[in-house]
Structure formats: C-alpha cells, structure tokens
Amino acid sequence: MTFNVYTLSDITKWKNILEELPQDKKDIFFLPEYYQTFIEHEKAIPYCFTYKNQDILIVYSFFKKKIYEFDLGVDYFDIYSPYGYGGVLSNVEIIPQAIINDFNLTFQEWCNSNNIIAELIRCYPLLPKQTNFLRSAHYIEVRTNAYIILSPSYSIPSSGAKQSIRTAKNKGLYSFLDNELTNIDKFQKLYNESIQRLQMDPYYHFPDIYYQNIKQHLANSSKLLFIKNKKNEIIAGCLIFHHQDRFHYRLSAFDFNYRNLNPNDLLINELIDLAAKENKKIITLGGGLGVDTNDSLFQFKKKYGNEFKTVYIGKKILNQKKYNEVCALWENKKSDDVKFQYQNFLLKYRY
C-alpha cells in the first residue's frame, strides 16, 4: 500500500493520477483547474489524496481550510468538497472491504496528523454508490437531481414546456452561444441580480475573481449560452461546463422583467440542441433548493429530465472534543435565530 498527497504545486502529478482513472469515473469537478477557480472564494488550499493497494487506485480531492474564526492556540482545520461535487474516485467499481478499511484508516491517520476536526463530502451522483460511500461517514440525502440522457429518441417530456418554447420563439427570442466567454461580465451581472432578487445565501455570491478564474483555468471546458430578445438584449443565460460526454448546467440567471416571455424554457431547449450537436450523452440540470421535490426550481427542471438521481452529502467529525469546543465558541457569539438556522450544518461555525 502507498499513499501520496498533492497540492497545486504538484499539479502535473495530480493531473497524471487522474489519467489513470477510466473516463467514465471522473469529471470536471475533480480537476485541479476546477479547484483553482475557487481559491479566492474559499480561502482554502486544494489537496488530492491518492491511495494505491495492489491494482486498486483511490483518489480523493478536497479543500483544507484553517479555522480562523476563533483563537484555538494551535491551528486546526476542516476539509470539504468544493461548491458542486467532490468525493472519492476509484479505477474499479467493486473494492474488497479490507482495502476500503485500510484506505479509511490511512486517511484518518493523515487527518489526525494535520489537526483536521471535521469533513464534509458533496457526493457526485453519477458515480456508483459504493464509490460515493467509500469514505466512512454519515451520509444524508439533500436533494434530487434531474438529468437528460440524450439519444436519437429523446423528446422533451412536458407538453407544457414545449408550448413555452414555441411561445418564446414566437415572441422573437433567440439564442446566442459564446464559446470564448467574451460576455462573462454580462452573465455575472445577470446572475448577481438574480441571486439578490431571490435573497440567496451569501455563499452563492461569487466574487469577480471567480469569473476571471474560469476564463483563465477552465476556458476550454466552459461556454456561455444566452437568450436575447428582439432588441438584441440579453435576458437570460447559463454557464455550461463540459467534460468528456457531459454538459453541466452550472449557473443560470434571467431578467425577471421578461419572465412572461419564457426565456428559461428556450434556454434549456437550446442547451439540449447544442449538446446533441456536440455528441454529448448527459446533461446535468441539477436539483431544487432542498429535499422537497415540489419546489418550483426542481419542478422546472423535471419538465426536461428523463432520469433522476439522489444527491448525498457525507458528514464526519474527526476530533469530537475540538469540534465541540469550536461549536460552543460559535454558539456563544450567535443569536438564537442564527443558531437555529444553521443547527444542522456540520461546518456551522463558518456561518
């Protein structure tokens, strides 16, 4: 058995180890370049932990972040998947339990030696379940994702969605593809206006540098798709990540003043057409705002999806005593309303 730990200073080794995995066992979310887009937003350091035993390879990437909110005397950290997905990858689907146990023990020892007190895993739903749950943790369901599995016979399932698309086209809306991310500042403005209107958590307010980093590090894996009106004004758009045979509907936004023109429906329709032209097999639409599949966001995506998968997160406390101490310090500083709002968050002391 051997293990290694890479950071961005070892980016070539990190990328090379990913090349040892089958193409269908990885995605853009595990690339070091993906982590590079989030460094300023997260103020954390990306790591890639690799474990080899016989012919079995296990790869686990994550952010490691110092707990800077409180004076703890000694530096302590937590680790977590980036916004989107993360977790454990492997070159095989079936791993003997003895090797799983040894991987977990080896990783636990590394965490202990690095003063890590807690771990949050955002599982990638397109991986086999055993791979998702390789890391020993408590897993809970957080939402359901909608996917479009493309084939020559695919047709949008919802008649209502088809009518909305016809209406949008009849009102003169059309799509515009930006392969070079030339208009990313316009998308950023539209997205910021949308999340402010929806009063979304500050975690989803990405700084300017995030969009600049996408252009710098993920330019070859990103596209912008816009919807314009008769006046050539951008009224909706989405940021697309693409990797291998997959499209990811990453971020989207629209001008609320034009909601009656159904720009979001036309946006999804154009996304499907684009994916088909580029021979993609899967489009990740994402999920709703939580476990409840009746929320409006999930119901919108459900109109287009033909496959649905449960999304899990994994939680693990690695140093219970220190974790309890940090949470107590946080609770002493916060109002009852804040404590209630974040009571079920593993890393609640970050809020």
N, C-alpha and C positions, 0 to 999 in steps of 0.2 A: 504494500500500500504506500502511496505517495500523495502528498498534497502540496499545492502552491497557492500563493495569494498575490494577485496582480492589482496594480493601480494604473492610472493613466500614464504614469512614467514607463509602464510596461505594455503600452497599448498594442504593439505588434504581437507580443506573446498572447495577450488577451484575444486579439482577433484570430490568431492562428489556432488557439484552442477551440474556438467556436467552429472553425473549419473542420474539425474532427467530428462534428455532430452531423447527423443526416439533415438534409434541407428542411424536411417537414417537422423537425424537432426544435426549430428555433425561429426567431422573428426579429423585427427591428428593435423591439424593446430590450433586447439583451446585448445590443451592440454598444461598445464604449462611446461611440459618437452620440448615441441616444442620451447617455448619461451626461455627456459634455453640454448638451443643451440646457440642462437643469442645474448646473453647479452654482450659479449665482442665485437662483431662486431658492435652492435648498440649503445653501451654505454648508455643504457636506461633501465628503470625499467618496468617490465611487471605488468599489472593490469588486474583484472577481475571484472567488474561491473555487479551486479545482481539486478534485479528488479522483484518484485512479486506483483501481483494485482489479487485478487480472485484466480482462479486456473491457471492463466497465468504466466509463467516464461519467462523472457528475460535475456539473458546472452551476455555480450559484453566485449571482451578482446582486449587489445591493449598495445603498448609501450607508456610510458610517458617519454619525453626527455627534459632536460633543454636546453634552447637556450643559449649556452655558447660562441657563436662567437662574441658577442657584449656586451659591458658594458651597461646594461639597468637600473642599480640602484637597481632594485628588480628582483628576479628570475621569469622568465617566461618560459613556456613550450609549446610543441605541443604534440599531440598524433597521433598514426598511427598504422596501421596493420603491422605485420612483413612481410618480404620477403615471397612471396607465396600468402596466402589468410588470410582473417580475417573477421571482421564484426560482425553482430548481429545474435544470435541464439535464437530460441524460441521453447517451447514444443508444440505449436499449429501453424497451418498454417494461420488461419483466426483470426485476432485480432481486436476487436472493435476500431474505430477511437479515441474514448475518452481515451482508455488506451494507444494507441500509442502516443497521445498528452501528456498524463501525464508522460509517460516514457521519452519523449524528453525534457519536461520541467524539470523533476528531474535530468536528466543527464546534461542538460545545467547549472543548478544551481551548480552542483558538479564541472563542468569545470570552471565556474566563480570563485568559491571559491578556486580553485587550480591554478589560473593565467594561464590557457590554452588559447592560442590565435588562434590555427588552428588545424584541424582534417582531417586526410587522411584515407579513408577506402578502403581496397582492397577486394572487394566482392567475395564471394565463389560461383562460378557459379552453383553448384549442389543444392543449396538451392532454395526454392520457391522464386519468385520475390518479394512478399510482405515482406518476411523475410529479404531479401537482402536490401530492401529500407526502413526498419523500422526507421532507424536513419534519421532524416530530414537533407538532404544535397543535393548538386548539383551532380548528377550522370552523368558520361560520359562513352561512350564506348571506350575501349582501345585496345581490340584485340578479336579474336575468338579462342576458344579452341577446339581441336579435342579430342574426346573420343572414346574408344572402349567399346561397350556394348556387353559383352560376352554371347553367347548362343550356344547350340549344332550346330546351323546352321551358326554361324559366319564363314565367309571366308574373307581373305584379299581382299578388293575391287579392288585393282590395279593389272592388269596383269603385268605391268612393275615392280612393287615391287616383285611379285612372281618370275619373271625372275632374278632379282638382288639377291634374296635369294638363288636361285639354283646356280647362278654363284659363290656366296660366299662359299657355301658348296663344290662345285666342285673344288675350289681353296684351299681346305683344312682348311677353317676356322671352328672353333667350339666354343661353349660357355662354360663358367666356372662360377658356382654360388658360391658366398662367403657369407654364412649366418652369419658368425661371424665378418664380417668387418675386417678380418685379413689384407687385402690388401688395406685398405683405404688410406694409404700413396701413393700407386701406382696410385690409382684413382685420388687423389689430384694432383699429378704431371701431369698426363694426362690432367686433367681439366685446370690446370693453363696454360699449354702450349696452349691449345685450345683457351682460352679467350684472351691470349696475341696475338695469331695469328689473332683473329677476332677483336682485339682492342676494347674490350667491356669496358663499363663504370667501373671505379674502384669499384663501389658498388657491382659488381659481383665477385670481387676478395676476396674470403673468407679467413680469416686468419687460421693459423694452428689450433688454439684453437677451431674453428668451427667444424672441423672434429673430434677432440678429444671429443668435447661435444656430438656429435652424438653418438659416441661409448659409452659414459657414460650415456646419458639420453634417447636415442632412439634406443638402441641396439636391443630391442625386436620388434621394428617396422621398421627396416631397413634391406636392403640386398644390395649387390653389384653383378651386373651381368656383366661379361666380355666376350669379344671376343678375342680369341687367333689365331695366325697363325700357320703354320706347324712347326715353330721353337719354339713353346710354348711362344711366346712373346705376351704380352697384347697390342692390337692395338685399342681397343675401350671398352667403359664401361659405365655403368649408375648406379646411386644411386637410389634405389627404396625405397619409403616409403609405408608401408601398414597399413591399419586400417579397421577393420570390413571386408566388402566385396569389398574393393577397393585397387588398386595399383596406386601409383603416380610415374610417370617417372620424378623424381625430378631434377637431374642434369645428363648430359651426355657429353661425350667427345670422340674424336678419334684421332689417329695419322694420320695427313694429308698425310704422305708419303705412306699410304696404302689405300687411298681413292678409288683407282681403283678396290679394292677387295670387295667393297660394305659392309664393316663391320657394318655400321649403320642399313642397312636393315636386316641383320641377327640378330642384337641386338634386334630390335623390334619384329621380329618373335619369338625369344627365350623368350622374355618378355611375349608375348601372350601365348605361350605354358606353361610357368611357372604359369601364372595367372590362366589358365584353370585347371592345376593340383592342385592348391590350392583353387579351387572353388570360385575364385573371380568373381565378376559380372561386375565391371567397371575398366577400365584403363584410367587414365588421362594422355594424351600425352602432354597437354599444347598447346600453340599457337605459333605465329610467333613473329616478332620483333615489331609489332605495329598493327594498324587498317587494313592496307593493306593486304588482304588475298593472294595477288600474290607474296609475298616474299618467298624466297626459303625454309626457315625453315618451314613455315606453309604448303607449298605445299608438303614437305616431309612427314609431319605428316598426311596430308589429305589423303595420299595413303592408310593409315591404319584405319582411323577413320570411324565410321558409325553413329556418332552423333556429332553435333557441337553446342556450346553454346557461347553466347556473354559474355564477361568479362567486368565488370564495375568497376570504382573506384568512390568513393564519396568524395567530397571536401566541407569543411565547414570552414568559418572564424568565430571565436567565439569572437574575440576582434578586430574589424576592425581598430581602431585607433592605437593600439600597433602593429598589423600586418603590417600596412602601414609604421610605423616607422622602424620596423626591415627590411622590404624590401628596404626601402630607404637607410639605412645604408649599406646593402649588395650591392646595385647598385652603391653607391659611391666608393666602393672598387674594382669593377669588370670592365673588359674591355667590349666594345660593343659586341664583339663576344660571350663572356660568357653570358652576359645579354640576348642576342638574343637566345642562345641555350636553356636557362632554363626559358624563359619568361612565359611559360605556366605551370611550375611546381608550385604546391601550396607551397611546402616547399623549394623553390628555394634558400633561404638563407642558406641552408645546403650544397650547392654545391660551 
